[in-house]
Amino acid sequence: MAKVRALVLERQHELALRDIDLPMDTGPGQVRIRIHTVGVCGSDVHYYTHGKIGPFVVNEPMVLGHEAAGTVVEVGAGVTHLKVGDRVCMEPGIPDPNSKASRLGMYNVDPAVTFWATPPIHGVLTPEVVHPANYTYKLPDNVSFAEGAMVEPFAVGMQAATKAKIVPGDTAVVLGAGPIGTMVAIAALAGGCARALVADLAQPKLDIAAQYQGVIPVNIREKNLIEEVAGLTDGWGADVIFECSGSPKAWETIMELPRPGGVIVAVGLPVNPIGFDVSTASTKEIRIETVFRYAHQYERSIALLGSGRVDLKPLISETFTFEDSVKAFDRAVEARPSDVKLQIVME
């Protein structure tokens, strides 16, 4: 253990930038990474404001942050694919490699998975961390640290697009233009969708999403989404619906949006259980898919960024210094309509 400076969630509503004891020994199969950039995620903010997410409760001080990129400064025994000086980003969830879920390839749903900044696991808003090399990925030279820290939320979009089983030329509808909704739309377009209607109440968020070719913004304060989809598809319906808002209200009319045989991918997480129209889903043979984090998406996400086909830089709203970390979180709590992703630079 070593005493290091970190952004610590002491308890609900209380953040402190202080020294804390964290493990810093680099063991076999591990690398030590100097953190450069960390994104502020909605789950981090939720722990700050509510002290818990579902069964995960902050019962003792916890370091926040799980969207990160940095530089390898030490390599443990047995690591051959990384070296000191490599610029990397890190997958924050570490499963038990011998679990049934991992052996089936679904390591994201392994009950034993440990995930940065999910109680009781510390996050990465601290100058250095130690991490398994197998969940650490080298960044191409043309991908910045800021973009590297965006790979984690983009991987959620990639998981959603993969679960949708997109066919080239599909029409998608994305409900919610927050960070995840916008990244889902970008991933869907990269995966073959010809167009993606992105629906939200906040025009500033829609304006940001509309920068991407293929995105059709729909302000649902002004337009009826069902009518917009019907008009665009000659009444047939969209091929893929991504529910990214987490709003129970979205499920009240969601079955009107997909075509017969279409798919709904549930990405957003409502706070409480919701009901939906099973009868319409049945008569239209709608397929329902769900997403929990991601599995096997980091290398694909990095490849898309490196190729230039995906540019996530327009989604970065503002960058804060490490010393201003508390200000960054308080800004995130404000939930400004024009903010998509806030980041903290450690160096």
C-alpha positions as CSV (number, residue, x, y, z in Angstrom):
1,M,0.0,0.0,0.0
2,A,1.1,3.6,-0.7
3,K,-0.3,6.9,0.4
4,V,-1.4,8.8,-2.8
5,R,-3.5,11.8,-3.6
6,A,-6.9,11.1,-5.0
7,L,-10.4,12.4,-5.4
8,V,-12.3,10.6,-2.6
9,L,-16.0,10.3,-2.1
10,E,-16.2,10.4,1.6
11,R,-19.9,9.9,1.8
12,Q,-23.0,11.1,-0.1
13,H,-22.6,14.8,-1.0
14,E,-19.0,15.0,0.2
15,L,-15.9,14.9,-2.0
16,A,-12.4,15.6,-0.9
17,L,-9.0,15.8,-2.7
18,R,-6.7,14.1,-0.2
19,D,-4.2,11.4,0.5
20,I,-5.4,7.8,0.8
21,D,-3.8,4.3,1.0
22,L,-4.0,2.4,-2.3
23,P,-2.2,-0.7,-3.6
24,M,0.7,0.2,-5.8
25,D,2.8,-2.9,-6.2
26,T,3.0,-4.2,-9.8
27,G,2.6,-8.0,-9.7
28,P,2.9,-10.6,-12.5
29,G,0.6,-9.9,-15.4
30,Q,0.0,-6.3,-14.3
31,V,1.1,-2.9,-15.4
32,R,1.4,0.4,-13.5
33,I,0.0,3.4,-15.4
34,R,0.4,7.1,-14.9
35,I,-3.1,8.5,-15.4
36,H,-3.4,11.3,-17.9
37,T,-7.2,11.9,-18.5
38,V,-10.3,10.7,-16.6
39,G,-13.9,11.2,-17.8
40,V,-16.7,12.1,-15.4
41,C,-19.4,9.5,-15.8
42,G,-23.0,9.6,-14.8
43,S,-22.5,6.7,-12.4
44,D,-19.7,8.6,-10.6
45,V,-22.0,11.6,-10.3
46,H,-24.9,9.3,-9.1
47,Y,-22.7,7.9,-6.3
48,Y,-21.9,11.5,-5.3
49,T,-25.5,12.7,-5.2
50,H,-27.2,9.5,-4.0
51,G,-24.5,7.5,-2.3
52,K,-25.6,4.3,-4.1
53,I,-26.7,2.7,-7.3
54,G,-29.1,-0.2,-6.7
55,P,-27.3,-2.7,-4.4
56,F,-24.0,-0.9,-4.7
57,V,-23.7,1.4,-1.6
58,V,-20.9,3.7,-0.6
59,N,-20.3,2.6,3.0
60,E,-16.7,3.8,3.2
61,P,-14.5,6.3,1.4
62,M,-14.1,5.5,-2.3
63,V,-11.9,6.9,-5.1
64,L,-14.0,7.9,-8.1
65,G,-13.4,7.6,-11.8
66,H,-13.4,4.7,-14.3
67,E,-13.0,6.3,-17.8
68,A,-9.3,6.6,-18.1
69,A,-6.2,6.8,-20.3
70,G,-2.5,7.1,-19.5
71,T,1.0,5.9,-20.0
72,V,2.6,2.6,-18.9
73,V,5.4,3.3,-16.4
74,E,6.1,-0.2,-15.1
75,V,5.5,-3.7,-16.5
76,G,5.1,-6.8,-14.4
77,A,6.5,-10.2,-15.0
78,G,5.0,-12.1,-17.9
79,V,3.7,-9.1,-19.8
80,T,4.9,-9.0,-23.4
81,H,2.4,-7.0,-25.4
82,L,3.0,-3.7,-23.5
83,K,6.1,-1.7,-22.6
84,V,7.1,1.3,-20.6
85,G,6.1,4.4,-22.5
86,D,3.0,2.9,-24.2
87,R,0.0,5.2,-24.3
88,V,-3.0,3.1,-23.2
89,C,-6.6,3.0,-22.0
90,M,-8.0,0.5,-19.6
91,E,-11.1,-1.6,-19.3
92,P,-12.3,-1.0,-15.8
93,G,-14.2,-4.3,-15.2
94,I,-12.1,-7.3,-14.2
95,P,-13.9,-10.7,-14.1
96,D,-13.0,-14.0,-12.7
97,P,-11.5,-15.7,-15.8
98,N,-12.6,-19.1,-14.6
99,S,-16.2,-18.2,-14.0
100,K,-19.0,-19.7,-16.2
101,A,-19.9,-16.2,-17.6
102,S,-16.2,-15.6,-18.6
103,R,-15.9,-19.0,-20.2
104,L,-19.1,-18.3,-22.2
105,G,-17.6,-15.0,-23.4
106,M,-20.0,-12.9,-21.3
107,Y,-17.5,-11.7,-18.8
108,N,-19.4,-8.4,-18.2
109,V,-22.1,-10.3,-16.4
110,D,-19.8,-12.3,-14.2
111,P,-21.2,-11.8,-10.7
112,A,-17.5,-11.7,-9.4
113,V,-16.5,-8.8,-11.7
114,T,-14.7,-6.0,-9.9
115,F,-15.3,-2.6,-11.5
116,W,-13.4,0.7,-10.8
117,A,-15.4,3.1,-8.7
118,T,-18.1,0.6,-7.9
119,P,-18.2,0.0,-4.1
120,P,-16.0,-1.3,-2.6
121,I,-13.5,-1.0,-5.5
122,H,-11.5,2.3,-5.8
123,G,-11.5,4.2,-9.0
124,V,-8.7,6.0,-10.9
125,L,-8.8,9.7,-10.1
126,T,-5.3,9.4,-8.7
127,P,-1.9,9.9,-10.4
128,E,-1.1,6.2,-10.8
129,V,-2.9,2.9,-10.8
130,V,-2.0,-0.8,-11.2
131,H,-4.1,-2.8,-13.6
132,P,-4.1,-6.3,-15.3
133,A,-2.2,-6.0,-18.6
134,N,-4.9,-8.1,-20.3
135,Y,-7.4,-5.3,-19.8
136,T,-5.0,-2.6,-20.8
137,Y,-5.0,-1.5,-24.5
138,K,-2.4,0.4,-26.5
139,L,-3.7,3.5,-28.2
140,P,-2.8,4.3,-31.8
141,D,-0.5,7.3,-32.3
142,N,-3.3,9.4,-33.8
143,V,-5.7,8.8,-30.8
144,S,-5.3,11.3,-28.0
145,F,-5.5,10.6,-24.3
146,A,-8.8,12.5,-24.2
147,E,-10.2,10.2,-26.9
148,G,-8.7,7.2,-25.1
149,A,-10.7,8.1,-22.0
150,M,-13.8,8.1,-24.2
151,V,-13.3,4.5,-25.2
152,E,-15.1,3.3,-22.1
153,P,-18.5,5.0,-22.7
154,F,-18.1,4.4,-26.4
155,A,-17.8,0.7,-25.7
156,V,-21.3,0.8,-24.3
157,G,-22.5,2.1,-27.6
158,M,-20.6,-0.6,-29.4
159,Q,-22.1,-3.3,-27.2
160,A,-25.6,-1.9,-28.0
161,A,-24.9,-1.8,-31.7
162,T,-23.6,-5.4,-31.6
163,K,-26.6,-6.7,-29.7
164,A,-28.9,-5.0,-32.3
165,K,-27.4,-7.1,-35.1
166,I,-27.5,-4.2,-37.5
167,V,-27.9,-4.9,-41.2
168,P,-26.3,-2.3,-43.5
169,G,-28.8,0.3,-44.5
170,D,-30.9,0.0,-41.3
171,T,-32.8,2.9,-39.8
172,A,-32.2,3.4,-36.1
173,V,-34.0,5.5,-33.4
174,V,-32.1,6.5,-30.3
175,L,-34.1,7.7,-27.3
176,G,-32.0,10.1,-25.3
177,A,-29.1,12.4,-26.5
178,G,-27.0,12.2,-23.4
179,P,-23.4,10.9,-23.6
180,I,-24.4,7.3,-24.0
181,G,-27.3,8.0,-26.4
182,T,-25.1,10.0,-28.7
183,M,-22.3,7.4,-28.6
184,V,-24.9,4.7,-29.3
185,A,-26.0,6.6,-32.4
186,I,-22.3,7.0,-33.5
187,A,-21.7,3.3,-33.0
188,A,-24.9,2.4,-34.9
189,L,-23.9,4.5,-37.9
190,A,-20.4,3.0,-37.8
191,G,-22.0,-0.5,-37.7
192,G,-24.0,0.1,-40.9
193,C,-27.1,2.1,-40.1
194,A,-27.9,4.6,-42.9
195,R,-29.5,7.0,-40.5
196,A,-30.3,7.4,-36.8
197,L,-33.1,9.6,-35.5
198,V,-31.9,10.9,-32.1
199,A,-34.8,12.1,-29.8
200,D,-34.5,14.3,-26.8
201,L,-36.1,17.2,-25.0
202,A,-32.8,19.3,-24.8
203,Q,-32.0,21.1,-28.0
204,P,-28.4,21.8,-27.1
205,K,-27.7,18.1,-26.8
206,L,-29.5,17.4,-30.1
207,D,-27.4,20.1,-31.8
208,I,-24.2,18.3,-30.7
209,A,-25.5,14.9,-31.9
210,A,-26.6,16.5,-35.2
211,Q,-22.9,17.3,-36.0
212,Y,-22.5,13.7,-37.1
213,Q,-23.5,12.7,-40.6
214,G,-26.5,10.4,-40.6
215,V,-28.0,11.8,-37.4
216,I,-31.5,13.2,-37.6
217,P,-32.3,15.2,-34.5
218,V,-35.9,15.2,-33.2
219,N,-36.9,17.5,-30.4
220,I,-39.9,15.7,-28.8
221,R,-41.1,19.0,-27.2
222,E,-41.9,20.1,-30.8
223,K,-42.4,17.0,-32.8
224,N,-44.2,13.7,-32.4
225,L,-41.5,11.0,-32.7
226,I,-44.0,8.3,-33.8
227,E,-45.1,10.5,-36.6
228,E,-41.5,11.4,-37.6
229,V,-40.5,7.7,-37.8
230,A,-43.6,6.8,-39.7
231,G,-43.0,9.6,-42.2
232,L,-39.4,8.6,-42.7
233,T,-40.2,4.9,-43.2
234,D,-43.5,5.2,-45.1
235,G,-45.3,3.9,-42.1
236,W,-43.2,0.7,-41.8
237,G,-41.2,1.6,-38.7
238,A,-37.6,1.7,-37.8
239,D,-35.4,-1.4,-37.8
240,V,-33.6,-0.7,-34.5
241,I,-34.7,1.2,-31.4
242,F,-32.1,2.1,-28.8
243,E,-33.7,3.2,-25.5
244,C,-30.9,5.2,-23.8
245,S,-32.9,7.7,-21.6
246,G,-33.8,5.4,-18.8
247,S,-37.1,7.1,-18.6
248,P,-40.1,4.8,-17.8
249,K,-42.2,7.1,-20.0
250,A,-40.2,6.0,-23.0
251,W,-41.6,2.5,-22.7
252,E,-45.2,3.7,-22.8
253,T,-45.2,4.1,-26.6
254,I,-41.9,2.5,-27.6
255,M,-43.7,-0.4,-29.4
256,E,-45.1,2.0,-31.9
257,L,-41.6,2.8,-33.2
258,P,-40.1,-0.5,-34.5
259,R,-41.1,-2.3,-37.7
260,P,-42.5,-5.8,-37.6
261,G,-39.6,-8.0,-36.7
262,G,-37.5,-5.1,-35.5
263,V,-35.5,-4.9,-32.3
264,I,-35.5,-2.8,-29.2
265,V,-32.2,-2.5,-27.3
266,A,-32.5,-1.4,-23.7
267,V,-29.5,0.6,-22.8
268,G,-30.8,3.1,-20.2
269,L,-31.6,1.8,-16.7
270,P,-34.9,3.0,-15.1
271,V,-34.6,3.4,-11.4
272,N,-37.7,1.2,-10.8
273,P,-39.2,-1.7,-12.7
274,I,-41.3,-0.7,-15.6
275,G,-44.1,-2.3,-17.7
276,F,-44.3,-2.5,-21.4
277,D,-46.8,-3.5,-24.1
278,V,-46.2,-7.3,-24.4
279,S,-49.2,-7.7,-26.8
280,T,-47.9,-5.4,-29.4
281,A,-44.4,-6.7,-29.0
282,S,-45.8,-10.2,-29.7
283,T,-48.0,-9.4,-32.6
284,K,-45.1,-7.5,-34.3
285,E,-42.5,-10.1,-33.2
286,I,-40.3,-7.5,-31.7
287,R,-37.0,-8.7,-30.4
288,I,-35.8,-7.3,-27.0
289,E,-32.1,-7.1,-26.2
290,T,-30.4,-5.7,-23.1
291,V,-27.0,-4.2,-22.5
292,F,-24.9,-4.3,-19.3
293,R,-21.6,-2.5,-19.8
294,Y,-19.7,-4.3,-22.6
295,A,-17.6,-7.3,-23.5
296,H,-15.0,-7.6,-26.2
297,Q,-15.5,-4.1,-27.4
298,Y,-12.4,-2.2,-26.5
299,E,-10.2,-3.3,-29.4
300,R,-13.0,-2.7,-31.9
301,S,-13.7,0.8,-30.4
302,I,-10.0,1.7,-30.5
303,A,-9.7,0.5,-34.1
304,L,-12.6,2.7,-35.2
305,L,-11.0,5.7,-33.5
306,G,-7.7,5.0,-35.0
307,S,-9.2,4.6,-38.5
308,G,-10.7,8.1,-38.4
309,R,-14.2,6.8,-39.0
310,V,-15.3,7.8,-35.5
311,D,-14.4,11.2,-34.0
312,L,-15.5,11.6,-30.4
313,K,-13.7,14.9,-29.7
314,P,-16.8,17.0,-30.4
315,L,-18.4,15.4,-27.3
316,I,-15.9,16.7,-24.9
317,S,-17.5,19.8,-23.4
318,E,-14.9,21.0,-20.9
319,T,-11.6,19.8,-19.3
320,F,-10.7,20.5,-15.6
321,T,-7.4,20.1,-13.8
322,F,-6.9,17.4,-11.1
323,E,-6.9,20.2,-8.5
324,D,-10.3,21.3,-9.8
325,S,-11.8,17.8,-9.6
326,V,-14.5,18.7,-7.1
327,K,-15.5,21.6,-9.4
328,A,-15.8,19.2,-12.3
329,F,-18.2,17.0,-10.3
330,D,-20.2,19.9,-9.1
331,R,-20.5,21.1,-12.8
332,A,-21.7,17.6,-13.7
333,V,-24.3,17.7,-11.0
334,E,-25.7,20.8,-12.7
335,A,-26.5,18.7,-15.8
336,R,-26.2,21.6,-18.2
337,P,-28.0,20.8,-21.5
338,S,-24.9,21.8,-23.5
339,D,-22.6,19.4,-21.6
340,V,-22.0,15.9,-23.0
341,K,-18.7,14.8,-21.5
342,L,-16.5,16.5,-18.8
343,Q,-13.0,15.3,-18.3
344,I,-10.2,15.8,-15.8
345,V,-6.6,16.0,-16.8
346,M,-4.2,14.7,-14.1
347,E,-0.9,15.9,-15.5
